């Protein structure tokens, strides 16, 4: 029976008492019968733990003594959670009572499905997709991630255009369903990412191992977004640019990684100049710092994480061309020059 599977919803919290207060009741209303709800805390100082203990004594709390980021925080917490399925859920997410059932049912249909994503809608604009995941994640040939329903800053209204179950490239960390055995097999998150794009790295690693990542539109959640780092934060800019390069290095075939990263340095330079022209000097400096950190990591073996040493395997060039969810053109060119601002505008023949 599907509903005998043990599911653990695991929320990683860092000074998010407001979101715990607003959204925990929705999680507690989930209808999955064999469910654990766990809050992992990353060294909060805002009274989050006191709030949980006073109001939700049945919720299990796992404490990290400091902020290990999204990656390190989840790795440490999930090492202490036993379940058949993990659901990594952001604290700023509103869920519906039956949100778990359709995703687990989908994942049970194929042993090769390791992870899955629900439809992620905007909490502020309920009829629109949300930036962090929308209707499933994809990636272009230069490593730029995008979603069905969201390309760069263009976000679509949901009109049922992406209501089909389908294989995708990556599932958002805002609400990622993953089988525990596959989480363990892949080694969890690469802690060198700290936060941002670590879920894409994990999904890419799973795909390199021969597994699938799926999208389940029957499950709908509503995400606030930007709860920890908003889009205007230079540290987020730094993480996004640095981690995108790590993503390519970790998962692409060697020579493809070499040429792609070389081109990306020039493309990132254009972004740096654009930030300078817009007066965003801190963001421009963040890109420069991202490149400096990435180069140091290339030549300093001491900063290599355990996940890279043990689990990352660069896929062969032949296999790379058969991974589902890759757009074999430049998304930057098609978006900014060819004005293809929606997923449905992209030519299907270039989507593997």
Secondary structure, 3 states (H helix, E strand, C coil): CHHHCCEEEEEEECCCHHHHHHHHHHHHCCCCCCEEEEEEEECCCCCHHHHHHHHCCCCEEEEECCCCHHHHHHHHHHCCCCCCEEEEECCCEECCCCCCHHHHHHHCCCCCEEEEEEEEEECCCCCEECCCCCCCEEEECCCCEEECCEECCEECECCCCCCCCEEECECCCCEEEEEHHHHHHHCCCCHHHCCCCHHHHHHHHHHHCCCEEEEEEEEEEEECCCCCCCCCCHHHHHHHHHHHHHHHHHHCCHHHHHHHHHHHHHHHHHHHHHHHHCCCHHHHHHHHHHHHHHHHHHHCHHHCCHHHHHCCCCCCHHHHCCCCCEECCCHHHHHHCCCCCCHHHCCHHHEC
